[in-house]
Amino acid sequence: VTSNNVKTAIPFQFKIVSSLYCPLIVYATDEFTYYADGAPLVSGSSISVYGVLSTYYQNIVTGLDGAAIFTNLTEGVYDVYASAPSHSTFSTRISITCTGAPNNITAFMKRSLVKVSFTVVPTTVIDQYTVTVDSTFVTSVPAPVITIEPTYLKIADIAVNRTFLFTIRNHGLVRAKSFSLQLSTNEYYTYTWPNGQFVGDLLPNSTIIHPLIITVNRPRTNN
């Protein structure tokens, strides 16, 4: 905007919005969808769709069929979020087009089959505590369910080196492929896997023992 003596700029932007409408179908899936008989989808999933360039918003909770059907979406960009109890969350950004091809999304949410919790209990000695780690897991399900014992290591008491034996179990009915063990490195300890970090495939309802050697590089000044 200008005049003979002054001018100013007025910011603006154009949003190109299509007048075409088309549906979007979101299928809620987890491990059971791919391993269990009948390929069940996840019922009770909360599916939300937000318009990036519009004010569109809708939330649908899936029924027994595990699918959420959103109608009357204009062509454009949308954010899709999915969640379900005892599952991880899913999110993605998609572009909806009304070309006749279906706008379908598979929302994969990892099922929580193992839960780990810990409690800290004071002892009679000042500044010393007992830590208890509890694992809760399901068994005989159509997915790999891996647990490792012991659940934690008390390595501060190691003088030079010590060998620990890990008991690794697959409680599920599906093979766990290419399973490996990894530990973060630090300047105080060296971790050595005599049989290698790579364990391999864990068969359903199987157990293996895997050793770990921990060597002290230099003592820690505090625990």
C-alpha positions as CSV (number, residue, x, y, z in Angstrom):
1,V,0.0,0.0,0.0
2,T,1.5,3.3,-1.1
3,S,0.7,7.0,-1.3
4,N,2.6,10.1,-2.3
5,N,4.3,10.4,1.1
6,V,4.2,7.0,2.8
7,K,4.1,3.3,2.0
8,T,3.6,0.2,4.1
9,A,3.7,-3.6,3.5
10,I,0.8,-5.8,4.5
11,P,1.8,-9.5,4.8
12,F,-0.5,-12.1,3.3
13,Q,-0.4,-15.6,2.0
14,F,-2.5,-17.7,-0.4
15,K,-3.9,-21.1,0.5
16,I,-5.0,-23.1,-2.5
17,V,-7.9,-25.3,-1.3
18,S,-9.5,-27.9,-3.5
19,S,-13.3,-28.3,-3.8
20,L,-13.0,-32.1,-4.4
21,Y,-13.9,-34.4,-1.6
22,C,-12.6,-38.0,-1.0
23,P,-12.4,-40.5,1.9
24,L,-9.5,-41.7,4.0
25,I,-9.3,-45.1,5.6
26,V,-6.9,-45.8,8.4
27,Y,-6.3,-49.5,9.5
28,A,-5.0,-50.0,13.0
29,T,-2.5,-52.9,13.2
30,D,0.0,-54.5,15.5
31,E,2.1,-57.7,15.6
32,F,-1.0,-59.8,16.0
33,T,-2.3,-58.5,12.6
34,Y,0.7,-60.2,10.9
35,Y,1.2,-63.3,13.1
36,A,-2.2,-64.3,14.5
37,D,-4.9,-66.3,12.7
38,G,-7.4,-64.1,10.9
39,A,-5.0,-61.1,10.8
40,P,-7.0,-59.1,13.5
41,L,-6.8,-55.4,13.5
42,V,-6.7,-53.3,16.7
43,S,-10.1,-52.4,18.0
44,G,-10.5,-49.5,20.4
45,S,-7.8,-47.5,18.7
46,S,-8.1,-43.7,18.7
47,I,-7.4,-42.3,15.3
48,S,-7.2,-38.5,14.8
49,V,-6.8,-36.5,11.5
50,Y,-5.7,-32.8,11.5
51,G,-5.7,-30.6,8.4
52,V,-2.3,-28.9,7.9
53,L,-3.7,-26.2,5.6
54,S,-7.2,-26.2,6.9
55,T,-9.1,-26.3,10.2
56,Y,-10.2,-29.9,9.6
57,Y,-10.2,-32.2,12.7
58,Q,-11.9,-35.5,13.4
59,N,-11.3,-38.3,15.8
60,I,-12.7,-41.9,15.4
61,V,-12.4,-44.9,17.8
62,T,-12.1,-48.1,15.8
63,G,-14.7,-50.8,16.3
64,L,-14.2,-54.6,16.0
65,D,-13.0,-54.2,12.4
66,G,-10.1,-52.0,13.5
67,A,-10.7,-49.5,10.7
68,A,-11.5,-45.7,10.8
69,I,-13.2,-44.2,7.8
70,F,-13.0,-40.4,7.4
71,T,-15.3,-38.9,4.8
72,N,-15.5,-35.5,3.1
73,L,-11.8,-34.6,3.2
74,T,-10.7,-32.1,0.6
75,E,-7.5,-32.6,-1.3
76,G,-4.6,-31.4,0.8
77,V,-2.1,-32.3,3.5
78,Y,-3.1,-34.0,6.8
79,D,-1.5,-35.3,10.0
80,V,-2.7,-38.7,11.2
81,Y,-2.2,-39.9,14.8
82,A,-3.1,-43.3,16.2
83,S,-3.0,-44.7,19.7
84,A,-4.4,-47.7,21.6
85,P,-4.1,-49.0,25.2
86,S,-0.9,-51.1,25.8
87,H,0.5,-50.0,22.4
88,S,3.0,-47.5,21.1
89,T,1.7,-44.4,19.2
90,F,1.8,-43.9,15.4
91,S,1.9,-40.6,13.4
92,T,2.5,-39.6,9.8
93,R,1.8,-36.8,7.4
94,I,0.0,-37.6,4.1
95,S,-1.3,-35.9,1.0
96,I,-4.9,-36.7,0.1
97,T,-5.7,-36.8,-3.6
98,C,-9.1,-37.4,-5.2
99,T,-7.8,-39.2,-8.3
100,G,-9.9,-42.3,-7.8
101,A,-7.1,-44.3,-6.1
102,P,-7.9,-45.2,-2.5
103,N,-6.4,-43.1,0.3
104,N,-5.5,-45.9,2.7
105,I,-3.0,-45.9,5.6
106,T,-1.8,-48.8,7.7
107,A,-1.1,-47.4,11.3
108,F,1.3,-49.9,12.9
109,M,1.4,-49.6,16.7
110,K,3.8,-51.9,18.6
111,R,2.0,-53.9,21.2
112,S,3.5,-53.7,24.7
113,L,4.1,-57.3,25.7
114,V,6.7,-56.8,28.4
115,K,6.5,-54.2,31.1
116,V,9.4,-53.4,33.5
117,S,9.0,-51.5,36.8
118,F,11.3,-51.0,39.8
119,T,10.9,-50.0,43.4
120,V,13.5,-48.4,45.7
121,V,13.3,-49.4,49.4
122,P,15.5,-47.7,52.1
123,T,17.6,-50.0,54.2
124,T,18.8,-49.6,57.8
125,V,22.1,-48.3,56.5
126,I,22.2,-44.6,55.7
127,D,22.3,-43.7,52.0
128,Q,21.9,-47.4,50.9
129,Y,18.8,-48.7,49.2
130,T,17.5,-51.9,47.8
131,V,16.3,-51.7,44.2
132,T,13.8,-54.4,43.0
133,V,13.1,-54.8,39.3
134,D,9.9,-56.5,38.3
135,S,9.0,-57.8,34.8
136,T,5.4,-58.4,33.7
137,F,4.9,-60.2,30.4
138,V,2.4,-62.2,28.4
139,T,3.1,-65.7,27.2
140,S,1.9,-68.0,24.4
141,V,0.9,-65.1,22.1
142,P,1.5,-64.8,18.3
143,A,4.5,-62.5,18.6
144,P,8.0,-62.7,20.0
145,V,8.1,-62.0,23.8
146,I,11.7,-61.6,25.0
147,T,12.8,-61.4,28.6
148,I,16.4,-61.3,29.9
149,E,17.6,-62.3,33.4
150,P,19.1,-60.9,35.5
151,T,17.1,-57.7,34.9
152,Y,19.9,-55.6,36.2
153,L,23.6,-55.9,37.1
154,K,25.4,-54.5,40.2
155,I,28.8,-53.8,38.6
156,A,30.1,-51.2,41.1
157,D,31.4,-54.1,43.4
158,I,33.5,-55.7,40.7
159,A,37.2,-55.6,41.6
160,V,38.9,-56.7,38.4
161,N,36.5,-58.7,36.1
162,R,33.5,-60.9,36.4
163,T,31.5,-63.2,34.2
164,F,27.7,-62.9,34.1
165,L,25.3,-65.3,32.5
166,F,22.2,-63.9,30.8
167,T,19.2,-66.2,30.5
168,I,17.3,-65.1,27.4
169,R,13.8,-66.5,26.8
170,N,11.3,-66.2,24.1
171,H,7.8,-66.7,25.7
172,G,5.9,-66.1,22.4
173,L,4.8,-68.4,19.6
174,V,6.8,-66.6,16.9
175,R,10.5,-66.7,16.2
176,A,12.5,-63.6,17.1
177,K,14.8,-63.0,14.1
178,S,18.4,-61.6,14.3
179,F,18.4,-61.0,18.0
180,S,21.5,-59.3,19.4
181,L,22.7,-57.8,22.7
182,Q,24.1,-54.3,23.0
183,L,25.5,-52.3,25.9
184,S,26.6,-48.7,25.9
185,T,30.3,-48.1,26.3
186,N,32.0,-46.0,29.0
187,E,35.5,-45.3,30.3
188,Y,35.2,-47.4,33.5
189,Y,34.3,-50.8,32.1
190,T,34.9,-53.0,29.1
191,Y,32.2,-55.4,28.0
192,T,33.2,-58.6,26.2
193,W,30.8,-61.1,24.7
194,P,32.7,-64.4,24.4
195,N,30.1,-65.8,22.0
196,G,29.6,-62.5,20.2
197,Q,26.9,-59.8,20.5
198,F,24.8,-61.5,17.8
199,V,22.6,-64.2,19.3
200,G,20.7,-65.2,16.2
201,D,17.1,-66.3,15.9
202,L,15.3,-67.2,19.1
203,L,12.8,-70.0,18.5
204,P,9.3,-69.9,20.0
205,N,9.2,-71.0,23.7
206,S,13.0,-71.4,23.8
207,T,15.7,-70.4,26.3
208,I,19.5,-69.7,25.8
209,I,22.3,-68.8,28.1
210,H,24.7,-66.0,26.9
211,P,27.8,-65.0,28.9
212,L,29.2,-61.5,29.4
213,I,32.6,-60.5,30.8
214,I,32.9,-57.1,32.5
215,T,36.4,-55.8,33.0
216,V,37.2,-52.8,35.2
217,N,39.4,-50.3,33.4
218,R,39.7,-47.9,36.3
219,P,37.8,-47.7,39.6
220,R,35.0,-45.2,39.9
221,T,35.3,-42.5,42.5
222,N,31.6,-42.8,43.4
223,N,28.9,-45.4,42.9
